[in-house]
Amino acid sequence: MPIDSKHPAYEAMEEAWQKCRDTYKGHDAVQAAGETYLPKLQVNQRFEEYLAYKKRALFYEAVGRTVDGLAGAATRKDPRIELPNSLEGFVKREDIVQSVSEVILTGRTGLFVDMSREGSVPYINVYDAEQVVNWRVTETGVPTLVVLRENAYEPKDADPYVLEEVTRYRELYLESGVYKVRLWEKGGDKNDKFEVVEEIDPRNTGQPLNRIPFFPINPKRVSWDIFKPPMLGVVVANLRHYINDADLQWGLRWTALPQAWVSGVQADDDEPLSLGSSRAWVLGEEGRAGYLEFQGTGLQAIERSMDRLERLMATLGARILEGQRAQVETAEVSRMRQAGEHSVLISIVLAVAQAFTLAGQFAAEWVKANPKEVGVELNTDFISERLKPAELQALLQTYQSGAMSFDTFIHNLREGEMLPEGRTAEEEERLIAEGNVPAPGTGEEVPQEGEGEA
């Protein structure tokens, strides 16, 4: 079995992942796929006609905006990261954002914990769904083999200024219960087979490791199970919308532009009829002229279909693409509706947090730190609840009247997202004092800098 063999579950999902990836990349990637996403109008459509047909189509980039919007909502608050001092910087915010985005888009990603050399600091590499090509796990879900595809650009031997894409495979495996790594690359120009170019025996202060440090994430948990991509419904609707737009633009090309017609005039190949203020047609007694203009409703049906697909994409997850709702919702109804929509996102966020925690615990063991000091939590409140001016004024009046403590006042400001993340009541009180504003609980006005000077 060659190293680039794919797991059956991978092969079953590969087409869906490709659709998700291309639609996320946007217009150019979808157009480059040609007939994969935009079939010819008829089988014998000429290449030039199909090229014009495709070129007029506009891809409505709903998938990319939806994924970025949902990932932004999930990571709008900084995660809580607890690590031992020896692992400072091990968990990076950008890795968390990437992981959340990947699971939203394809339903899968993975974290690989590695170390450049024994005694250095471990680090995390995030792998997309398409990069985790093969795996073997025990009945209890423990991996015994993981094959990762890695692409890199390297200078050509003949010309160091020209970069070429090189594909290699990283094989993580257990041999007699010991974790080992092999790197595979293709041989010379005449050898198209992958060969082992490096073997690595990771160690923990000289002792072998007994686990593969790879943590796969799906929309529900840290697991090797593969689920349908959460965005697949939006992806399918987005591609259908693209076909409709191509048909609409093609129809407008042939029907929306008025077409001049004439009868009763003898055609002359040497001097064809042409339009313009400097041209005149001399018609005989039976001659007639006019314009053909489209009168049907077929194109309106396409436009209605596109409107319906845009609403469907919004319903399936693209809340950021919706226009203003026709009716006004109460705050409670809006919150309940959005909470239901975000249930999948909450599951994804919890799975990502679990994976980073497990990765951090493995890394802590690797550097002889305490794994109990590792913890990663992500925000699950995706709805901003900033205080309205009237609410803020009411809180301030209650506090100033002595009916509310300063700690409670600060707590309400924090819940209303009026304070920076992590700011304590003591820190806020100190900053107020340093800023020469009214001291808490005194109601006294302290002169601002520059006031009272001659």
VOKE-554116 format. One line per 2 residues: for each residue x negated, y negated, z negated of C-alpha. Coordinates in steps of 0.001 Angstrom, whole numbers, padded with zeros to 6 digits, always signed. Example, Ala and Ser with C-alpha at 12.3 -4.5 7.8 and 13.67 -1.06 7.14 Angstrom:
<sites>
-012300:+004500:-007800; -013670:+001060:-007140
</sites>
This chain:
<sites>
+000000:+000000:+000000; -001602:-003331:+001040
-001958:-006068:-001543; +000449:-008361:+000361
+003336:-005880:+000013; +006527:-007446:-001363
+008826:-006225:-004102; +012246:-005084:-002766
+013990:-007707:-004924; +011686:-010348:-003431
+012568:-009287:+000118; +016285:-009425:-000738
+015997:-013048:-001903; +013361:-014334:+000513
+015796:-015780:+003052; +017833:-017560:+000368
+014667:-019012:-001177; +013539:-020275:+002236
+016885:-022027:+002777; +016603:-023666:-000628
+013006:-024733:+000013; +013665:-026177:+003478
+016776:-028111:+002452; +014928:-029509:-000558
+012075:-030700:+001682; +014649:-032498:+003804
+015349:-033570:+007360; +011996:-032793:+008994
+011748:-029274:+007534; +015319:-028397:+008519
+014846:-029734:+012052; +011537:-027885:+012420
+013375:-024611:+011741; +015344:-025115:+014970
+017964:-022463:+015665; +017563:-020962:+012189
+019876:-023671:+010859; +021294:-025191:+014054
+022456:-022607:+016624; +022721:-023525:+020298
+026090:-024749:+021541; +026085:-021816:+023948
+023662:-018975:+024566; +022484:-020343:+027913
+022064:-023939:+026727; +018963:-025354:+028408
+015953:-026169:+026220; +016094:-029893:+027040
+019805:-030058:+026150; +019271:-028203:+022875
+016357:-030492:+021992; +018565:-033554:+022533
+021405:-031907:+020598; +019109:-031215:+017628
+017403:-034601:+017771; +020689:-036467:+017377
+021664:-034490:+014260; +021108:-036064:+010842
+020466:-033888:+007800; +022252:-035308:+004768
+019640:-034712:+002046; +021969:-033711:-000772
+019936:-030785:-002106; +016758:-032754:-002809
+018596:-035584:-004529; +020683:-033149:-006571
+017697:-031140:-007808; +015713:-034266:-008660
+018730:-035809:-010384; +019485:-032740:-012503
+015819:-032220:-013387; +015599:-035896:-014300
+018638:-035574:-016570; +017143:-032496:-018228
+013800:-034174:-018891; +014928:-037747:-019516
+013845:-037368:-023146; +010313:-036273:-023944
+010063:-032647:-025074; +009037:-031782:-028625
+005696:-030006:-028326; +003890:-028524:-031331
+000449:-027010:-030735; -002637:-026273:-032830
-005469:-028764:-032394; -007479:-026295:-030304
-004691:-026295:-027659; -004144:-030038:-027408
-002841:-030873:-023918; -002054:-027226:-023093
+001636:-027964:-022417; +002024:-030820:-019938
+005209:-032717:-019232; +004694:-032476:-015461
+004534:-028670:-015716; +007825:-028671:-017603
+009484:-030910:-014998; +008178:-028699:-012182
+009447:-025554:-013901; +012916:-027000:-014492
+013115:-028188:-010871; +012034:-024808:-009492
+014575:-022847:-011521; +017353:-025256:-010505
+016350:-024911:-006844; +015467:-021227:-006400
+016449:-019650:-009698; +012913:-018520:-010424
+009429:-019654:-011417; +006604:-018331:-013566
+003887:-019493:-015974; +000420:-017960:-015785
-001969:-018533:-018698; -005603:-018462:-017657
-009031:-019490:-018890; -011915:-020567:-016664
-014440:-018790:-018882; -014490:-017233:-022317
-014720:-019897:-024978; -013090:-022633:-022897
-009544:-023999:-023346; -006679:-021976:-021771
-004425:-023682:-019250; -001106:-023062:-017487
-000511:-022613:-013763; +003100:-022849:-012529
+004003:-020482:-009658; +006995:-020904:-007335
+009414:-018047:-006659; +007828:-017362:-003255
+004361:-016982:-004799; +005282:-014114:-007126
+005377:-011445:-004413; +005183:-008170:-006338
+005433:-006772:-009855; +005884:-003619:-011906
+007443:-003571:-015374; +008157:-000930:-017972
+011657:-000011:-019120; +011303:-002571:-021895
+010374:-005328:-019418; +006621:-005414:-020100
+004670:-006161:-016885; +001943:-003738:-015846
+001259:-005354:-012450; +001795:-008869:-011075
+000665:-010022:-007615; +000506:-013778:-006972
+000012:-015396:-003572; -002165:-018498:-003613
-002759:-020896:-000720; -005672:-023293:-000575
-007407:-025499:+001984; -011095:-024887:+002539
-013627:-026418:+004982; -014321:-024411:+008110
-017776:-022899:+008421; -018273:-024447:+011857
-017058:-027900:+010834; -016956:-028879:+007138
-014730:-031873:+007927; -011910:-029648:+009187
-009780:-027920:+006561; -008011:-024629:+007192
-005396:-022941:+005044; -006629:-019805:+003294
-004316:-017269:+001636; -005559:-015170:-001252
-003852:-012829:-003679; -004421:-012694:-007421
-003679:-009260:-008862; -003002:-009082:-012596
-002838:-005517:-013881; -003234:-003246:-016873
-005750:-000416:-016665; -005564:+001975:-019604
-003832:-000783:-021535; -006512:-003408:-020752
-005704:-006608:-018834; -007788:-007178:-015704
-007739:-009445:-012635; -008710:-008917:-008998
-008910:-011595:-006295; -008200:-010531:-002702
-009089:-012368:+000513; -009248:-011435:+004176
-012558:-010188:+005563; -014446:-011724:+008482
-012956:-013003:+011738; -012606:-009470:+013115
-011269:-007978:+009895; -007630:-008851:+009228
-007382:-006758:+006068; -007465:-008121:+002534
-010463:-007087:+000458; -011411:-007541:-003179
-013810:-010495:-003455; -013945:-010826:-007243
-013068:-008785:-010324; -012462:-010477:-013655
-012323:-008916:-017102; -010756:-011551:-019407
-011928:-011320:-023008; -010979:-012727:-026394
-014258:-013309:-028265; -015628:-010230:-026575
-012514:-008113:-027047; -010275:-007065:-024131
-006707:-008387:-023817; -003803:-005942:-023796
-001091:-008062:-022141; -000614:-009769:-018797
-000161:-013495:-019589; +002543:-014173:-017017
+005997:-015412:-018072; +008745:-015337:-015397
+011714:-017685:-015826; +015213:-017304:-014378
+018310:-019456:-015021; +019238:-017436:-018108
+016047:-016403:-019890; +012412:-015357:-019663
+012828:-012167:-017688; +011861:-010333:-014495
+015529:-010181:-013470; +016318:-012183:-010335
+019498:-014245:-010080; +021114:-016162:-007258
+019640:-019677:-006948; +021845:-022181:-008822
+021638:-024537:-005829; +022600:-021956:-003192
+026210:-023170:-002915; +025047:-026743:-002344
+022424:-025495:+000140; +024989:-023602:+002246
+027388:-026569:+002261; +024508:-028915:+003136
+023515:-026797:+006159; +027139:-026581:+007318
+027329:-030370:+007048; +024184:-030579:+009221
+025826:-028467:+011972; +028947:-030628:+011819
+026864:-033784:+012172; +025090:-032328:+015214
+028463:-031522:+016822; +029811:-034965:+015951
+026819:-036812:+017402; +026874:-034645:+020530
+030594:-035275:+020954; +030146:-039016:+020517
+027392:-038949:+023108; +029747:-037568:+025747
+033061:-039079:+024744; +032572:-042380:+022911
+030762:-044182:+025739; +033188:-045378:+028451
+032553:-043780:+031854; +033233:-045800:+035016
+035088:-044040:+037829; +036029:-045025:+041392
+038068:-043480:+044190; +038589:-044401:+047860
+034922:-045269:+048428; +032642:-043259:+050661
+029569:-042066:+048773; +026249:-043239:+050156
+023191:-041271:+049056; +020849:-044047:+050192
+022631:-046724:+048176; +024536:-045239:+045238
+027102:-047261:+043329; +025742:-049063:+040293
+027151:-051311:+037581; +026151:-054883:+036844
+027112:-058504:+037329; +025116:-058662:+040567
+026896:-055647:+042065; +030306:-055498:+043767
+032350:-052528:+044895; +034434:-053062:+048012
+037418:-050749:+047738; +039716:-049773:+050571
+043506:-050033:+050504; +043723:-046783:+048569
+040685:-047512:+046415; +040921:-047612:+042658
+038472:-048051:+039800; +038586:-047795:+036043
+036996:-046394:+032868; +037414:-042987:+031257
+037690:-043274:+027485; +038147:-040582:+024871
+041656:-040395:+023443; +041675:-037088:+021526
+041380:-036343:+017805; +038813:-033546:+017870
+035992:-035685:+016526; +038175:-036907:+013673
+038609:-033298:+012591; +034817:-032942:+012404
+034553:-036146:+010355; +037203:-034867:+007923
+035304:-031605:+007598; +032118:-033513:+006776
+033923:-035566:+004114; +035248:-032340:+002590
+031752:-030818:+002530; +030336:-033903:+000825
+032990:-033613:-001893; +032268:-029894:-002175
+028555:-030545:-002660; +029394:-033034:-005405
+031675:-030514:-007103; +029015:-027797:-006915
+026462:-029866:-008745; +025614:-033094:-006960
+027226:-035463:-009445; +024717:-038148:-008474
+026135:-038091:-004947; +029717:-038802:-005957
+031242:-042201:-005409; +033341:-043975:-008010
+036207:-041826:-009212; +039600:-043025:-008110
+040976:-042938:-011636; +039430:-044080:-014878
+038494:-041246:-017259; +038428:-041547:-020993
+034998:-041113:-022544; +036034:-037783:-024117
+037451:-036336:-020881; +034311:-037410:-019014
+032057:-035843:-021646; +033989:-032539:-021625
+033868:-032394:-017818; +030145:-033095:-017686
+029419:-030684:-020539; +030982:-027865:-018520
+028950:-028788:-015462; +025745:-028910:-017487
+026183:-025456:-019072; +023945:-023865:-016413
+021408:-026649:-016866; +021367:-026059:-020636
+020620:-022372:-020029; +017772:-023297:-017664
+016299:-025784:-020133; +016383:-023246:-022963
+014718:-020604:-020772; +011949:-023018:-019743
+011345:-024021:-023372; +011164:-020357:-024370
+008625:-019600:-021625; +006337:-022479:-022618
+006566:-021408:-026255; +005592:-017817:-025384
+002769:-019068:-023155; +001511:-021298:-025965
+001650:-018458:-028479; -000397:-016224:-026163
-002939:-019015:-025662; -003138:-019563:-029433
-003970:-015893:-029960; -006567:-016133:-027194
-008446:-018929:-029009; -007904:-017419:-032469
-005393:-020093:-033519; -002119:-019565:-035362
+000720:-018768:-032885; +003258:-019865:-035509
+002066:-023434:-034972; +003383:-023345:-031396
+006829:-024656:-030530; +008363:-026288:-027451
+011876:-027747:-027436; +013569:-029578:-024580
+016447:-032002:-024723; +019880:-030451:-024047
+021827:-033710:-024289; +021843:-034806:-020674
+024373:-037620:-021064; +023075:-041044:-022013
+025078:-042527:-024860; +023703:-046004:-025218
+025562:-048226:-027642; +027897:-050767:-026122
+027332:-054397:-027214; +030528:-054405:-029303
+029465:-051188:-031090; +026010:-052587:-031804
+027537:-055789:-033200; +029874:-053788:-035461
+026949:-051729:-036794; +024912:-054848:-037469
+027810:-056534:-039307; +028344:-053404:-041438
+024654:-053268:-042316; +024444:-057000:-043059
+027469:-056808:-045331; +025696:-054200:-047475
+028126:-051389:-046596; +025427:-049402:-044770
+021835:-048618:-045703; +018947:-049536:-043433
+018155:-045829:-042870; +021720:-045178:-041715
+021603:-048238:-039472; +018382:-046963:-037853
+019894:-043481:-037501; +022826:-044914:-035559
+020501:-046917:-033327; +018519:-043764:-032592
+021671:-041773:-031782; +022744:-044600:-029504
+019347:-044506:-027755; +018437:-048029:-028834
+015098:-046985:-030389; +012034:-045378:-028812
+011793:-041607:-029215; +010186:-040636:-032524
+010403:-044076:-034181; +011046:-043713:-037935
+012967:-046081:-040160; +009725:-046970:-041991
+007952:-047792:-038742; +010868:-049936:-037575
+010920:-051773:-040927; +007176:-052437:-040643
+007522:-053695:-037071; +010364:-055988:-038102
+008200:-057451:-040874; +005227:-057914:-038542
+007459:-059586:-035976; +008688:-062261:-038420
+012366:-061361:-038023; +014907:-061036:-040868
+013669:-058525:-043433; +016057:-055600:-043883
+018646:-056122:-046556; +017706:-059752:-047295
+019608:-061624:-044628; +016881:-064299:-044854
+015770:-066069:-041711; +012003:-065983:-041319
+010536:-068716:-039117; +009333:-067470:-035767
+005809:-068159:-034611; +005396:-071802:-033677
+008571:-072963:-035460; +008206:-075856:-037884
+004906:-076989:-036401; +004387:-080652:-035761
</sites>
